[in-house]
């Protein structure tokens, strides 16, 4: 599986933007005009590579001048993975991000909560994909689109909630992605010759990872050194990326949770909601540089993984605290017999 490396980037200040962009000759663009330009660019840009899971966010600042708006529209297209030929359905316009109450996290119940989660993961009957089969993940998702600013106000815009389906072979060499409105009609190939790693994990690769939490965490820190905003944040993000559009052996899943509990700054949030509206308990970590908190959400009774949520907890880049920057919900996880096949259609569901 190839993941989209859409890491949060630092925004440029106005002085640097002035050096990079030509002097504006037009008045401020309205949000509607900005989005119209984005949609036009999306219809013109051809996809040159598969669009993997957008598991890392990029915050884009929409500067209200013509040249900057065009550049922002291009970046917006790359972020969402939209674009393609005339067969691509129109991308739905982004919507204003929801805002929720920020519930403080605590380490008081961290050890016991993680043990419940790890025990549930160990006991789960994870299907074993065989040669020629595919790992199927169906999710409901919404990711950050753009932060639009003008002279009077700013808006954090996100994708409307939508369905995303991914198929990946156990070796990670073949796959398919169907995400109506964000990929060409019918989907795109995820075929790849990239060597599997923590940044591009396959099921076969995950089977080689150590199931001792200390050894596993040491490997994660070593192989992600220099990435992200901090070693701890990158380690937490890397573990989280393995929980979404992927299938991992039960013992490794348990080890991942126990390893995550050892990362400084990890807390338990008693109440969180995934993209499907399911309430649960969460393991969370705050990115001290960007000010947002990543939450992995689990069923309160079964401790099964439900999805994730990114919530701004500190004011940054005009994003107010409580803003939900992204959220996901895993609706179905299965092994099927063919690419583009869904569980129940002569496949092996799970």
C-alpha positions in Angstrom: 0.0 0.0 0.0 1.3 3.4 -0.9 0.3 6.2 1.5 -0.1 9.8 0.5 2.6 11.7 2.3 0.5 14.8 2.9 2.3 16.1 6.0 1.3 19.4 7.5 3.6 22.1 6.0 4.4 25.4 7.6 2.6 28.4 6.0 4.6 31.1 4.3 4.5 34.6 5.9 3.3 37.5 3.8 6.8 38.8 3.1 8.0 35.5 1.7 4.8 35.2 -0.4 5.4 38.7 -1.8 8.9 37.6 -3.0 7.6 34.4 -4.6 4.5 35.7 -6.3 4.0 38.5 -8.9 2.4 41.7 -7.7 -1.4 41.3 -7.6 -3.3 43.3 -10.1 -6.9 42.2 -9.2 -9.1 42.8 -6.2 -9.7 40.2 -3.5 -11.4 37.0 -4.7 -14.5 35.8 -3.1 -14.6 32.3 -1.7 -17.0 31.3 -4.4 -14.6 32.5 -7.1 -11.7 30.8 -5.4 -13.5 27.5 -5.4 -14.6 28.0 -9.0 -10.9 28.3 -10.0 -10.0 25.3 -8.0 -12.7 23.2 -9.8 -11.5 24.4 -13.2 -8.0 23.4 -12.4 -9.1 20.0 -11.2 -10.8 19.3 -14.5 -7.6 20.1 -16.4 -5.0 18.2 -14.4 -4.3 14.6 -15.4 -3.5 12.1 -12.7 0.1 10.9 -13.0 0.3 8.6 -10.1 -1.9 6.6 -7.8 -3.6 8.5 -5.0 -2.9 6.7 -1.7 -4.4 7.3 1.7 -4.2 11.0 2.7 -3.1 10.1 6.2 -1.0 13.3 6.8 -2.5 16.7 6.6 -1.3 19.8 4.8 -2.6 23.2 5.9 -2.9 25.6 3.0 -3.4 29.3 3.5 -5.6 30.8 0.8 -4.2 34.3 0.0 -6.8 36.4 -1.7 -5.0 37.5 -4.8 -5.3 36.1 -8.3 -1.9 34.5 -8.6 -1.9 33.0 -5.1 -5.5 31.8 -5.6 -4.4 29.8 -8.7 -1.4 28.4 -6.9 -3.6 27.5 -4.0 -6.1 25.8 -6.3 -3.4 23.6 -7.8 -2.1 22.7 -4.3 -5.7 21.9 -3.2 -6.1 19.6 -6.2 -2.9 17.7 -5.2 -4.0 17.5 -1.6 -7.3 15.9 -2.3 -6.1 13.6 -5.0 -8.7 15.0 -7.3 -8.4 15.7 -11.0 -8.1 13.5 -14.0 -9.8 13.3 -17.3 -13.2 14.2 -18.5 -14.5 11.0 -16.9 -13.8 12.5 -13.4 -16.9 13.4 -11.6 -17.1 17.0 -10.3 -15.4 17.3 -6.9 -17.9 18.3 -4.2 -17.2 21.8 -2.9 -15.6 21.8 0.6 -17.7 22.6 3.6 -16.9 24.5 6.8 -15.2 22.3 9.3 -17.3 21.2 12.3 -16.3 22.5 15.7 -16.6 20.3 18.9 -16.0 20.7 22.6 -12.4 19.9 23.5 -12.4 17.2 26.2 -9.1 17.1 28.1 -7.0 13.9 28.0 -5.6 12.0 30.9 -3.0 9.4 31.6 -4.9 8.1 34.7 -6.5 5.2 32.8 -3.9 4.9 30.0 -2.3 1.6 31.1 -5.6 -0.2 31.7 -7.3 1.2 28.6 -4.4 0.1 26.4 -4.4 -3.4 27.9 -8.1 -3.7 27.1 -7.5 -2.6 23.5 -4.5 -4.9 23.1 -6.4 -7.9 24.6 -9.3 -7.3 22.2 -6.9 -7.1 19.2 -5.1 -10.3 20.3 -8.4 -12.1 20.5 -9.8 -10.9 17.2 -10.0 -13.4 14.3 -8.0 -11.6 11.7 -8.4 -13.1 8.2 -5.1 -14.3 6.5 -5.0 -13.1 2.9 -3.6 -15.6 0.5 -1.9 -15.3 -3.0 -4.3 -13.6 -5.5 -6.5 -12.2 -2.8 -7.0 -8.6 -1.7 -7.4 -6.7 1.5 -10.6 -4.6 1.3 -11.2 -1.6 3.4 -14.3 0.5 3.2 -14.3 3.9 5.1 -16.2 7.1 5.5 -13.8 10.0 5.5 -13.4 13.7 5.5 -10.0 15.4 5.2 -8.8 19.0 5.4 -9.1 21.0 2.2 -7.9 24.6 2.7 -7.9 27.4 5.2 -9.4 30.4 3.3 -8.6 33.8 4.6 -9.7 37.3 3.6 -9.6 40.7 5.1 -12.5 40.0 7.4 -12.5 36.4 8.4 -11.1 32.9 7.9 -12.7 29.6 7.3 -11.3 26.1 7.7 -12.8 24.0 4.9 -12.9 20.2 4.8 -14.2 17.6 2.3 -17.8 16.6 2.8 -18.1 13.1 4.4 -17.8 10.5 1.6 -17.1 6.8 1.0 -13.7 5.5 0.2 -12.9 1.9 -0.8 -9.4 0.4 -1.2 -8.2 -2.9 -2.4 -4.5 -4.0 -1.8 -2.7 -7.2 -2.5 -0.8 -8.8 0.5 2.5 -7.9 -1.1 1.4 -4.3 -1.8 2.2 -4.5 -5.5 -1.3 -4.3 -6.8 -4.4 -2.4 -5.7 -7.3 -0.2 -6.5 -8.9 2.9 -5.0 -12.5 4.0 -5.5 -13.4 7.4 -4.1 -16.3 9.0 -6.1 -15.8 12.7 -6.5 -12.2 12.6 -5.6 -10.8 10.1 -8.1 -11.7 9.4 -11.8 -15.0 7.6 -12.3 -14.6 3.9 -11.5 -11.4 4.5 -9.5 -7.6 4.4 -10.0 -4.9 1.8 -9.8 -2.7 1.5 -6.8 -0.2 -0.7 -8.5 3.3 0.0 -7.3 6.9 -1.3 -7.3 7.9 0.7 -4.2 9.6 -1.5 -1.6 7.4 -2.0 1.5 8.4 -0.1 4.6 6.8 1.7 7.6 6.0 4.5 5.2 4.5 2.2 2.5 3.4 -0.9 4.5 2.0 -4.1 3.0 0.5 -7.0 4.8 3.5 -9.2 4.0 5.8 -6.5 5.4 3.8 -6.1 8.6 4.2 -9.8 9.3 8.0 -9.3 9.5 7.7 -6.6 12.3 8.6 -7.5 15.9 5.7 -8.1 18.2 7.6 -7.1 21.3 6.4 -3.5 22.0 9.8 -2.2 23.0 11.5 -3.6 19.9 8.7 -2.4 17.7 8.8 1.1 19.1 12.6 1.3 18.8 12.3 0.3 15.1 9.6 2.9 14.5 11.7 5.7 16.0 14.7 4.6 14.1 13.1 4.4 10.7 11.1 7.7 11.0 13.9 9.7 12.4 13.9 13.3 11.0 10.4 13.1 9.8 7.4 15.0 11.1 7.3 17.8 13.7 8.9 15.7 16.5 10.1 12.1 17.0 7.2 11.4 19.4 4.6 12.8 17.1 5.9 11.0 14.1 6.0 7.7 16.0 2.3 8.1 17.0 1.3 9.1 13.5 3.1 6.1 12.0 1.3 3.7 14.3 -2.0 5.4 13.4 -1.4 5.1 9.7 -1.2 1.3 10.2 -4.6 1.2 11.7 -6.7 2.6 8.9 -6.5 1.2 5.4 -4.5 -1.8 6.3 -4.9 -5.3 7.8 -2.3 -6.4 10.4 -1.9 -9.8 12.2 -3.6 -9.8 15.6 -0.4 -10.1 17.6 1.1 -7.1 15.8 -2.0 -5.0 16.3 -1.7 -5.7 20.0 2.0 -4.8 20.0 1.3 -1.5 18.1 -1.2 -0.4 20.8 1.2 -1.3 23.7 4.1 0.4 21.9 2.0 3.6 21.4 1.2 3.7 25.1 5.0 4.2 25.7 5.2 7.3 23.5 5.5 10.4 25.7 2.4 12.6 25.6 -0.2 9.8 24.8 -3.4 10.3 26.8 -6.9 8.8 27.0 -9.9 10.9 25.9 -13.1 9.5 27.4 -15.4 10.7 24.7 -14.8 11.0 20.9 -16.9 10.4 17.8 -15.8 8.9 14.5 -17.0 9.9 11.0 -19.9 7.5 11.2 -21.2 9.2 14.4 -20.1 6.3 16.6 -19.1 7.3 20.2 -16.1 5.8 21.7 -13.0 6.2 23.9 -9.8 7.4 22.3 -6.0 7.2 22.5 -4.7 10.7 21.6 -1.5 12.7 21.1 -1.1 16.5 20.5 1.3 17.8 17.9 2.9 20.6 19.9 4.0 22.5 16.8 0.8 22.5 14.9 -1.5 22.4 17.9 -3.8 19.6 16.7 -4.6 16.4 18.5 -4.9 13.0 16.7 -7.4 10.6 18.3 -7.7 6.9 17.6 -11.3 5.9 18.5 -12.3 2.6 20.0 -15.7 1.0 20.8 -16.3 1.6 24.5 -17.5 -2.0 25.1 -15.6 -4.2 22.7 -12.5 -2.0 22.3 -12.5 -2.6 18.5 -10.9 0.2 16.4 -13.6 2.5 14.9 -11.7 5.3 13.2 -9.8 8.5 13.9 -10.3 12.2 14.3 -8.0 15.3 14.2 -9.0 18.2 16.4 -7.3 21.5 16.8 -6.7 22.1 20.5 -4.5 25.2 20.3 -5.0 28.3 18.2 -2.8 28.1 15.2 -2.9 29.5 11.6 -6.3 31.1 12.3 -7.8 27.7 13.1 -9.8 28.0 16.3 -9.7 25.3 19.0 -12.3 22.6 18.6 -12.1 22.6 14.8 -12.3 19.0 13.4 -9.6 19.0 10.7 -10.3 15.4 9.6 -12.2 12.3 10.7 -12.6 8.7 9.5 -14.6 5.6 10.2 -13.7 2.1 9.1 -17.0 0.6 8.0 -15.7 -2.8 6.7 -12.5 -4.7 6.7 -12.3 -8.0 4.8 -10.3 -10.3 2.5 -11.8 -10.8 -1.0 -10.9 -13.0 -4.0 -10.4 -10.3 -6.6 -9.7 -6.6 -7.1 -12.8 -4.4 -7.1 -14.8 -7.2 -5.5 -16.8 -6.4 -2.4 -17.5 -8.8 0.5 -20.4 -11.0 -0.1 -19.8 -11.2 -3.9 -18.1 -14.6 -3.9 -15.4 -13.2 -1.6 -14.2 -14.1 1.8 -15.6 -11.5 4.1 -14.4 -10.7 7.6 
